[in-house]
Amino acid sequence: MKKLLALLLSLTMVFGMVACGSKTDAPTGDTAQEPGTTETTGDSTGETTGMSPEEIQVGVILLHDENSAYDMAHIEGIKTACTELGIPEENVTYKMNIPEDATCYDMAADLADAGCDIIFSDSYGHQTHMMQAAAEFPDTIFVACTGDQAAVSGMSNVKNIFPYTYESRYVSGVVAGMKLKELLDNGEVTEAKVGYVGAFPYAEVVSGYTAFLLGIQSIVPEATMEVQYTNTWFGLTEEAEAANVLMDRGAVIISQHADSTGAPSAVQAAWESGKPVYSVGYNIDMQAAAPDAALTSAQNVWSVLYKHTLETFLAGEEIPADFACGYADGAQSISALGKNCAEGTQEAVDAAWAGLKDGSLHIFDTSKFTVDGETVTTAPFDLSIVDFVTGNVIYEGDTVECIKDGYFEESVHRAAPYFSLRIDGITELNAQ
């Protein structure tokens, strides 16, 4: 009955939709200003009263499990945050392999019913189902780790968090650029072409792969990139096949915004066959999957965001509706450099991180890219919310200008990425 009432209530809202213990439930069944408050509209306050680390009960809803690099990064992040805050391991319940459908609502409601004080989900498609549960349990905080509706939802117990992923993408691009330059200088390759395995043509993916190419172009300005989509967040076979397509078309470095080891493994196999090809991964160090081909991986340090959110809750303070942060706050990194990285790579990486930290480097500097041959001078962004499944507008928002002082401001107007410009030099092979 509670679930039915919640559904009826949520249908009247603006959007139309969205026990703890050391155990794993796996029923069958994947974005910073002080650090990280963004400019948002709507109610961003959530009433909390504060509690001790021994009292808090935490729920975590995961799209996959430890076999997914993305989900594993979240698991490591929540465990690290809880350890640092003194939250007992037995106070955290994980719900794994939860699809982006009504199953998520069921799991969220079950966790709240069991007494969880705060519940996290790690995939964008979980968001509307989390919001549906939030309508039923107003005293429980629901946090979507990729979401865009919290600030305009009208619900004080809904929150969004996401890191400045584009920063680690750019720096991993610097690593790739150094290797690409070495290959060109040594005559091992003649074309400055790289590839990217993307899950979906969403802004989160577009923002990341654009930053990656811009990092490469800071070393090799003539570099170009092709993108092959898999249309799934996690698919070993699909990601390997996409990587092979890109390598067959001449890409010598393959990166990814997809959650398995499929692409790095395919690159390693090609390397072992004698091809001069290399991999830049995502989420976790991919050297186990590609010991010779892996150069590095772009990484989100999720523990920073989890710790900030939990610490704020424990203190009884307001949790921002949108929270995002990056390298300056420790939320971005790259994995250890692989043994086949080019000489001088560490120095180039250090310089890039230093520029991000002191503000001298703006990744989406409009003087560094063009769109249809023209410099971008304006980039209005509509803060309206569109259901990514149905395409229906579920919130009519304001339009904001994203170009400021000659660069595109990413993750400022909301935590979730919204850079979706298709810059020159990037070709999407199979965008739908």
C-alpha positions as CSV (number, residue, x, y, z in Angstrom):
1,M,0.0,0.0,0.0
2,K,2.9,2.4,0.8
3,K,4.3,1.8,-2.6
4,L,1.0,2.4,-4.3
5,L,0.5,5.6,-2.4
6,A,4.0,6.7,-3.3
7,L,3.3,6.1,-6.9
8,L,0.1,8.1,-6.8
9,L,1.9,10.9,-5.0
10,S,4.8,11.0,-7.4
11,L,2.4,11.3,-10.4
12,T,1.1,14.6,-9.1
13,M,4.6,16.0,-8.8
14,V,6.4,18.2,-11.4
15,F,8.4,15.2,-12.7
16,G,5.7,12.7,-13.0
17,M,8.2,10.2,-11.5
18,V,12.0,9.4,-9.6
19,A,18.5,-2.7,7.0
20,C,21.3,-2.0,7.0
21,G,24.0,-4.5,7.9
22,S,27.3,-5.7,6.4
23,K,25.6,-7.9,3.8
24,T,25.0,-7.9,0.1
25,D,21.5,-8.3,-1.4
26,A,21.7,-9.2,-5.0
27,P,18.3,-9.6,-6.7
28,T,18.5,-10.2,-10.4
29,G,17.9,-7.4,-11.9
30,D,26.3,4.2,-14.3
31,T,27.6,13.7,-13.1
32,A,32.8,21.9,-7.5
33,Q,32.6,25.2,-6.1
34,E,33.1,25.0,-2.2
35,P,34.2,22.1,-2.6
36,G,31.5,21.4,-5.0
37,T,28.3,23.3,-4.5
38,T,26.9,24.3,-7.9
39,E,24.6,27.1,-9.0
40,T,21.2,25.5,-8.8
41,T,17.5,26.5,-8.6
42,G,14.8,25.1,-6.3
43,D,14.9,23.7,-2.8
44,S,18.4,22.5,-1.9
45,T,17.9,22.0,1.8
46,G,17.3,18.7,3.6
47,E,16.4,18.6,7.3
48,T,18.9,16.5,9.2
49,T,19.4,16.3,13.0
50,G,22.8,14.8,13.2
51,M,23.8,11.5,14.6
52,S,26.9,9.5,15.5
53,P,28.8,7.3,13.0
54,E,27.7,4.2,15.1
55,E,24.0,5.1,14.6
56,I,23.8,5.9,10.9
57,Q,22.5,3.3,8.5
58,V,23.6,3.5,4.9
59,G,22.1,1.9,1.8
60,V,23.9,1.6,-1.6
61,I,22.2,0.6,-4.8
62,L,24.6,-0.5,-7.6
63,L,23.9,-1.1,-11.3
64,H,26.3,-4.0,-11.4
65,D,28.7,-5.6,-8.9
66,E,32.4,-5.9,-8.2
67,N,33.0,-7.2,-11.8
68,S,32.1,-3.8,-13.2
69,A,35.0,-1.3,-12.9
70,Y,32.6,1.6,-12.4
71,D,30.6,-0.1,-9.6
72,M,33.8,-1.4,-8.0
73,A,35.1,2.2,-7.9
74,H,31.9,3.1,-6.0
75,I,32.2,0.2,-3.6
76,E,35.8,1.2,-2.8
77,G,34.7,4.8,-2.4
78,I,31.9,4.1,0.1
79,K,34.1,1.7,2.1
80,T,36.9,4.3,2.3
81,A,34.6,7.1,3.3
82,C,32.9,5.0,6.0
83,T,36.3,3.9,7.4
84,E,37.5,7.5,7.6
85,L,34.3,8.6,9.3
86,G,34.2,5.6,11.7
87,I,31.0,4.2,10.3
88,P,30.9,0.5,11.0
89,E,31.0,-1.9,8.1
90,E,27.9,-3.6,9.3
91,N,26.0,-0.3,9.0
92,V,26.1,-0.5,5.2
93,T,23.8,-2.6,3.0
94,Y,24.6,-3.1,-0.7
95,K,22.0,-3.9,-3.3
96,M,23.8,-5.1,-6.4
97,N,22.9,-5.8,-10.0
98,I,19.9,-3.4,-9.8
99,P,18.6,-2.4,-13.3
100,E,17.4,1.0,-14.2
101,D,13.7,0.1,-13.8
102,A,11.1,-0.3,-11.1
103,T,13.4,-2.8,-9.4
104,C,15.4,0.2,-8.2
105,Y,12.3,1.7,-6.5
106,D,11.6,-1.6,-4.8
107,M,15.2,-1.8,-3.5
108,A,15.2,1.9,-2.4
109,A,11.9,1.4,-0.6
110,D,13.1,-1.8,1.1
111,L,16.2,-0.1,2.3
112,A,14.2,2.8,3.7
113,D,11.7,0.5,5.3
114,A,14.6,-1.4,6.9
115,G,15.8,1.8,8.6
116,C,18.4,3.3,6.3
117,D,19.0,7.0,6.9
118,I,20.7,7.8,3.6
119,I,20.6,5.8,0.4
120,F,22.9,6.2,-2.6
121,S,22.5,4.9,-6.2
122,D,25.2,4.9,-8.8
123,S,23.5,5.1,-12.2
124,Y,21.6,7.9,-14.0
125,G,18.7,5.6,-14.8
126,H,18.2,4.9,-11.1
127,Q,17.3,8.6,-10.5
128,T,13.5,8.7,-11.2
129,H,13.0,5.5,-9.2
130,M,14.9,6.9,-6.3
131,M,12.7,10.0,-6.4
132,Q,9.6,7.9,-6.4
133,A,10.9,6.3,-3.1
134,A,11.9,9.7,-1.8
135,A,8.2,10.8,-2.1
136,E,7.2,7.9,0.2
137,F,10.0,8.3,2.7
138,P,10.6,12.1,3.4
139,D,12.8,11.5,6.4
140,T,15.3,9.5,4.4
141,I,17.9,11.1,2.2
142,F,18.2,9.8,-1.4
143,V,21.4,10.6,-3.3
144,A,21.8,9.9,-7.0
145,C,25.5,9.7,-7.9
146,T,24.6,10.7,-11.4
147,G,21.6,12.9,-11.5
148,D,20.2,16.2,-12.7
149,Q,16.9,16.7,-10.9
150,A,17.5,17.2,-7.2
151,A,17.7,21.0,-7.3
152,V,14.4,21.4,-9.2
153,S,12.5,18.4,-7.7
154,G,10.8,20.3,-4.9
155,M,11.9,17.5,-2.5
156,S,14.4,18.4,0.2
157,N,15.5,14.8,0.6
158,V,16.7,14.3,-3.0
159,K,20.4,15.1,-3.8
160,N,22.8,14.7,-6.7
161,I,26.6,14.3,-6.6
162,F,29.2,13.8,-9.4
163,P,32.9,14.6,-9.8
164,Y,34.7,16.7,-12.4
165,T,35.4,13.6,-14.5
166,Y,36.5,15.8,-17.4
167,E,39.7,16.7,-15.4
168,S,41.0,13.2,-15.2
169,R,39.9,12.6,-18.8
170,Y,42.1,15.5,-19.9
171,V,45.1,14.5,-17.9
172,S,44.8,10.9,-19.2
173,G,44.7,12.5,-22.6
174,V,48.0,14.1,-21.9
175,V,49.4,10.7,-21.2
176,A,48.0,9.4,-24.5
177,G,49.3,12.5,-26.3
178,M,52.8,11.9,-25.1
179,K,52.7,8.3,-26.3
180,L,51.2,9.3,-29.6
181,K,53.9,11.8,-30.2
182,E,56.6,9.2,-29.4
183,L,55.0,6.8,-31.9
184,L,54.9,9.5,-34.6
185,D,58.5,10.7,-33.9
186,N,59.8,7.1,-34.1
187,G,58.0,6.5,-37.3
188,E,56.0,3.6,-35.8
189,V,52.7,5.2,-37.0
190,T,52.0,7.9,-39.6
191,E,48.5,9.0,-38.6
192,A,47.7,10.8,-35.4
193,K,44.4,8.9,-34.8
194,V,42.9,7.7,-31.6
195,G,39.6,5.9,-30.7
196,Y,37.1,6.0,-27.9
197,V,34.7,3.3,-26.8
198,G,31.6,5.2,-25.4
199,A,28.6,3.7,-23.7
200,F,25.9,6.2,-24.9
201,P,25.9,9.6,-26.7
202,Y,25.0,11.4,-23.4
203,A,26.6,14.7,-22.3
204,E,28.5,12.8,-19.6
205,V,30.3,10.7,-22.2
206,V,30.7,13.6,-24.7
207,S,32.2,15.8,-22.1
208,G,34.7,13.2,-21.1
209,Y,35.8,12.2,-24.6
210,T,36.1,15.8,-25.7
211,A,38.3,16.5,-22.7
212,F,40.4,13.4,-23.5
213,L,41.0,14.6,-27.1
214,L,41.9,18.1,-25.9
215,G,44.4,16.6,-23.6
216,I,46.0,14.7,-26.5
217,Q,45.9,17.8,-28.7
218,S,47.8,19.8,-26.1
219,I,50.7,17.5,-27.1
220,V,49.8,16.5,-30.7
221,P,47.6,19.3,-32.1
222,E,46.7,17.4,-35.3
223,A,45.3,14.4,-33.5
224,T,41.8,13.2,-34.4
225,M,39.4,10.8,-32.8
226,E,36.6,8.4,-33.7
227,V,34.0,7.2,-31.2
228,Q,32.2,3.9,-31.3
229,Y,29.2,3.5,-29.0
230,T,28.2,0.2,-27.4
231,N,24.7,1.3,-26.1
232,T,25.4,-0.4,-22.8
233,W,27.3,0.7,-19.7
234,F,28.8,-2.8,-19.2
235,G,29.5,-5.3,-22.0
236,L,32.7,-7.2,-22.3
237,T,32.0,-8.4,-25.8
238,E,30.5,-5.1,-27.0
239,E,33.4,-3.1,-25.7
240,A,36.0,-5.4,-27.2
241,E,34.2,-5.4,-30.5
242,A,34.1,-1.6,-30.5
243,A,37.8,-1.3,-29.7
244,N,38.6,-3.7,-32.6
245,V,36.5,-1.6,-35.0
246,L,38.4,1.5,-34.0
247,M,41.8,-0.2,-34.3
248,D,40.9,-1.7,-37.7
249,R,40.2,1.9,-38.7
250,G,43.7,3.0,-37.7
251,A,43.3,4.2,-34.1
252,V,46.5,3.5,-32.2
253,I,45.3,4.5,-28.7
254,I,41.9,3.4,-27.4
255,S,40.2,5.0,-24.4
256,Q,36.7,4.3,-23.0
257,H,33.7,5.5,-21.1
258,A,32.4,2.0,-20.5
259,D,32.6,-0.1,-17.4
260,S,34.4,-3.4,-18.3
261,T,37.9,-4.5,-19.2
262,G,36.7,-5.5,-22.7
263,A,38.4,-2.6,-24.5
264,P,41.8,-2.9,-22.7
265,S,41.8,-6.7,-23.2
266,A,41.2,-6.3,-26.9
267,V,44.0,-3.7,-27.2
268,Q,46.4,-6.0,-25.3
269,A,45.6,-8.8,-27.7
270,A,46.3,-6.5,-30.6
271,W,49.5,-5.4,-29.0
272,E,50.6,-9.0,-28.5
273,S,50.0,-9.6,-32.3
274,G,52.5,-6.9,-33.1
275,K,50.4,-3.8,-33.5
276,P,51.6,-0.5,-32.0
277,V,48.4,0.1,-30.0
278,Y,47.8,1.2,-26.5
279,S,44.9,1.6,-24.0
280,V,43.7,4.3,-21.6
281,G,41.1,2.9,-19.2
282,Y,38.5,4.3,-16.9
283,N,37.6,3.8,-13.2
284,I,40.3,1.3,-12.2
285,D,43.9,0.5,-13.1
286,M,43.7,-1.6,-16.2
287,Q,47.3,-3.0,-16.1
288,A,46.0,-6.4,-14.9
289,A,43.9,-6.7,-18.1
290,A,46.5,-5.0,-20.4
291,P,49.9,-5.3,-18.8
292,D,51.8,-4.1,-21.9
293,A,49.2,-1.9,-23.6
294,A,47.8,0.0,-20.6
295,L,49.1,3.6,-20.3
296,T,46.9,4.8,-17.4
297,S,43.2,5.1,-16.4
298,A,41.1,8.2,-15.7
299,Q,39.8,7.8,-12.2
300,N,37.1,9.3,-10.0
301,V,37.9,9.3,-6.3
302,W,34.4,8.6,-5.1
303,S,35.4,8.5,-1.5
304,V,35.8,12.3,-1.4
305,L,32.2,12.8,-2.5
306,Y,30.8,10.1,-0.3
307,K,32.7,11.4,2.7
308,H,31.5,15.0,2.2
309,T,27.9,13.9,1.9
310,L,28.0,11.5,4.9
311,E,30.0,14.0,7.0
312,T,27.5,16.7,6.3
313,F,24.6,14.4,7.2
314,L,26.3,13.3,10.4
315,A,26.8,16.9,11.4
316,G,23.1,17.6,11.0
317,E,24.0,20.2,8.3
318,E,22.4,21.0,5.0
319,I,23.4,18.7,2.2
320,P,23.7,20.6,-1.1
321,A,21.1,19.6,-3.8
322,D,24.0,19.5,-6.2
323,F,27.6,18.7,-5.2
324,A,30.6,18.4,-7.5
325,C,34.3,18.6,-7.0
326,G,37.5,17.8,-8.7
327,Y,41.3,17.5,-8.5
328,A,41.7,20.5,-6.2
329,D,39.6,18.6,-3.6
330,G,41.2,15.2,-4.2
331,A,38.3,13.8,-6.3
332,Q,40.2,13.2,-9.5
333,S,43.3,11.2,-10.3
334,I,44.8,8.8,-12.9
335,S,46.2,5.4,-12.2
336,A,49.9,4.6,-12.1
337,L,51.6,5.1,-15.4
338,G,52.2,1.9,-17.4
339,K,55.6,0.6,-18.3
340,N,55.3,1.7,-21.9
341,C,54.5,5.3,-21.3
342,A,56.6,7.8,-23.2
343,E,59.6,9.4,-21.6
344,G,58.7,12.7,-19.9
345,T,55.0,11.7,-19.3
346,Q,55.1,12.2,-15.6
347,E,56.4,15.7,-16.0
348,A,53.7,16.5,-18.5
349,V,51.1,15.1,-16.1
350,D,52.4,17.1,-13.2
351,A,52.2,20.3,-15.2
352,A,48.6,19.6,-16.2
353,W,47.5,18.9,-12.6
354,A,49.3,22.0,-11.4
355,G,47.4,24.1,-14.0
356,L,44.1,22.7,-13.0
357,K,44.8,23.3,-9.3
358,D,45.9,26.9,-9.7
359,G,43.2,27.7,-12.3
360,S,45.6,28.6,-15.1
361,L,44.3,25.6,-17.2
362,H,40.7,25.7,-18.4
363,I,40.0,22.4,-20.2
364,F,37.2,23.7,-22.4
365,D,39.1,26.8,-23.5
366,T,37.3,28.0,-26.6
367,S,40.5,29.1,-28.2
368,K,41.6,25.4,-28.3
369,F,38.7,24.0,-30.4
370,T,36.2,24.8,-33.1
371,V,32.7,23.6,-34.0
372,D,32.0,23.5,-37.8
373,G,35.2,25.5,-38.3
374,E,34.1,28.4,-36.0
375,T,35.2,29.5,-32.6
376,V,32.4,29.0,-30.1
377,T,31.4,32.4,-28.5
378,T,28.1,31.3,-27.0
379,A,26.7,28.1,-25.6
380,P,23.3,28.5,-24.0
381,F,22.3,25.6,-21.9
382,D,18.6,24.8,-21.2
383,L,18.2,23.7,-17.5
384,S,15.0,21.9,-18.4
385,I,14.9,18.3,-17.5
386,V,14.2,15.7,-20.2
387,D,13.5,12.1,-19.5
388,F,16.3,10.4,-21.4
389,V,14.1,7.3,-22.1
390,T,10.9,9.0,-23.4
391,G,12.3,12.3,-24.5
392,N,9.5,14.1,-22.6
393,V,10.2,17.4,-20.9
394,I,9.5,16.9,-17.2
395,Y,10.8,20.3,-15.9
396,E,10.8,23.6,-17.8
397,G,14.0,25.3,-16.6
398,D,15.9,28.5,-17.4
399,T,18.5,28.9,-20.1
400,V,22.0,29.8,-18.9
401,E,25.1,30.9,-20.8
402,C,28.0,28.5,-20.4
403,I,30.7,30.5,-22.1
404,K,32.5,32.7,-19.6
405,D,35.8,34.5,-19.9
406,G,36.6,32.4,-23.0
407,Y,35.9,28.9,-21.8
408,F,32.9,26.6,-21.3
409,E,31.9,26.3,-17.6
410,E,31.3,22.6,-17.0
411,S,29.5,21.2,-13.9
412,V,28.9,24.7,-12.6
413,H,25.2,25.1,-13.2
414,R,24.5,21.6,-12.0
415,A,26.7,18.7,-10.9
416,A,25.9,16.4,-13.9
417,P,28.0,17.2,-17.0
418,Y,26.2,19.1,-19.7
419,F,29.0,19.8,-22.3
420,S,27.5,18.3,-25.5
421,L,29.2,20.3,-28.2
422,R,30.5,18.2,-31.0
423,I,33.9,19.7,-31.7
424,D,35.9,19.4,-34.9
425,G,38.3,16.5,-35.0
426,I,35.9,14.0,-33.4
427,T,33.7,11.6,-35.5
428,E,30.9,9.6,-34.0
429,L,30.7,6.4,-36.0
430,N,27.4,5.0,-34.9
431,A,25.5,7.7,-32.9
432,Q,21.8,7.2,-33.0
